[in-house]
């Protein structure tokens, strides 16, 4: 039993040691990786800016379309009223 405990404890300590050694070697970021990360962040910011400006443009166009649709509906209403008045005038003659 004592030998099993000693072997188990040794295995645990060895596992911690190997894990520490592996993780300490993987902790650094190279300059190339940092530059690539900065480039990607710049690209993301640029794309977000483009997305926001396109959303603003879309909202503006939707307002413009709504205004034109309102004007068209008003014109259609006036056309119908005018036609009804002309029909009344021609039926009165």
C-alpha positions in Angstrom: 0.0 0.0 0.0 2.8 2.4 0.8 4.5 1.8 -2.5 1.2 2.5 -4.3 0.7 5.8 -2.5 4.3 6.8 -3.2 3.9 5.9 -6.9 0.6 7.7 -7.1 2.0 10.9 -5.4 5.0 10.8 -7.7 2.8 10.5 -10.7 0.7 13.4 -9.6 3.7 15.6 -8.9 5.2 14.6 -12.3 1.9 15.4 -14.1 1.9 18.9 -12.4 5.5 19.4 -13.4 4.9 18.4 -17.0 1.8 20.6 -17.2 3.6 23.6 -15.8 6.5 23.1 -18.3 4.1 22.8 -21.3 2.0 25.8 -20.3 5.0 28.1 -19.6 6.3 27.4 -23.1 2.9 28.3 -24.7 2.3 31.5 -22.8 3.9 34.0 -25.1 2.5 35.8 -28.1 4.9 36.6 -30.9 5.1 40.0 -32.6 3.8 38.5 -35.8 0.7 37.1 -34.0 0.2 40.4 -32.3 0.4 42.3 -35.6 -2.0 39.9 -37.2 -4.4 40.4 -34.2 -4.2 44.2 -34.6 -4.8 43.9 -38.3 -7.9 41.7 -37.7 -9.2 44.2 -35.1 -8.8 47.0 -37.5 -10.6 45.1 -40.2 -13.4 44.3 -37.8 -13.7 48.0 -36.8 -13.8 49.0 -40.4 -16.5 46.5 -41.2 -18.5 47.6 -38.2 -18.2 51.2 -39.4 -19.3 50.2 -42.9 -22.2 48.2 -41.5 -23.4 51.2 -39.4 -23.2 53.6 -42.3 -25.1 51.2 -44.5 -27.8 50.8 -41.8 -28.1 54.6 -41.6 -28.4 54.8 -45.3 -31.1 52.1 -45.3 -33.0 53.9 -42.6 -32.8 57.1 -44.6 -34.0 55.3 -47.8 -36.9 53.7 -45.9 -38.0 57.1 -44.6 -37.8 58.5 -48.2 -39.9 55.5 -49.5 -42.5 56.0 -46.7 -42.8 59.7 -47.6 -43.2 58.9 -51.3 -45.8 56.2 -50.5 -47.7 58.7 -48.4 -47.6 61.2 -51.2 -48.7 58.6 -53.7 -51.6 57.6 -51.4 -52.6 61.2 -51.1 -52.5 61.7 -54.9 -54.5 58.5 -55.4 -57.1 59.8 -52.9 -57.3 63.2 -54.7 -57.6 61.5 -58.0 -60.5 59.4 -56.8 -62.2 62.4 -55.3 -61.7 64.4 -58.6 -63.0 61.5 -60.6 -66.1 61.2 -58.4 -66.7 65.0 -58.7 -66.3 64.8 -62.5 -68.8 61.9 -62.6 -71.3 63.9 -60.6 -70.8 66.9 -62.8 -71.3 64.9 -66.0 -74.4 63.1 -64.6 -76.0 66.4 -63.6 -75.9 67.7 -67.2 
